[in-house]
Amino acid sequence: MQRVEDSEEIIERVAAIDVGKAEVVVCIRIPDPARPGRRQQEIVHSSTLTPRLLVLAGPNELHRRDDVRRVIGCWITGVRSP
């Protein structure tokens, strides 16, 4: 195992995407202008059908509207709860 030095990076405007077989869940976190030091969060559920994914990736959708700077993907396949 190799030791590495990682620097901590705080991303002000971020979105996380969880892609499932039938559903995509997007969580967006941005600064709250009404409460300095606090954050706003929005969670969006979408189907994985092509027309809905195209809308989700469109020019007026969440990541562009909120000026998200980084998108983090979470893909988990074949994992089931007991």
N, C-alpha and C positions, 0 to 999 in steps of 0.2 A: 504494500500500500504506500502510495506517495503522499507526502504532506504538501498541502497547498495553502496559500494565504489568500483568502477571499475578503474583499472589502464589502462592507455593507452598503447597499444601495437602496434608497427610499424613492419609490416612484410615485409621484404626486397623483397622476391620473392613470389608472390601470383597469384592465378588464381581464377576467378569467373565463375561459370557455371550457365547458365539460361536454364532450361529444359522446352521445350514446347511440345505440342502434336506431331508436325511434324518436329521440328527443335531444335537443341541444339546449343547455342552460348557460346563460351568460350573466355574470355578476360584474357590475361596473361600480368602481369606487372613485369618487372625486372629492376635492375639498368642499366643505360647506361654507359658502360665502357669508351666511348669517351667523355662523358659529365658528370663529377662528380656532384652528387647531383640531377641529372635529371634521368628520367625513360624512358624505351622503352615499347611499348605496341603493342600487336598483338591480333587481333580478328579473330576467326575461326568460321565459320558456318558449321554445319553438320546435316545430316538427323538423325532421330531417328530410322532408320532401324537397326536391330541387326548387320549385317555385318559392317556397318560404325561405330557403337558404339564400336565394338570390336577393330577396327583399332585405334579409338580415345584413347582407354584405353591401347593400345599396348606399348611395351617397348621402342620404338623410338619416341613416340608421344610427344607433346609439354610439358607436365608437367615433363617428365623425361629429355628431351633435355635441358630445361632451369633451371633445378634443383629447381622447384617450391617447396616451403616449406609448403604452406597451400592452400587448395582448399575450396572456399566458394560456397555453393549451393544456388540458388534462384529458387524456384519452385512456380509458380503462375498458378493456374488453374481456369478456368471459369471467368476470368476478361476480359472484352471487353471495348474498347474505344467507347464513344458515337458517 
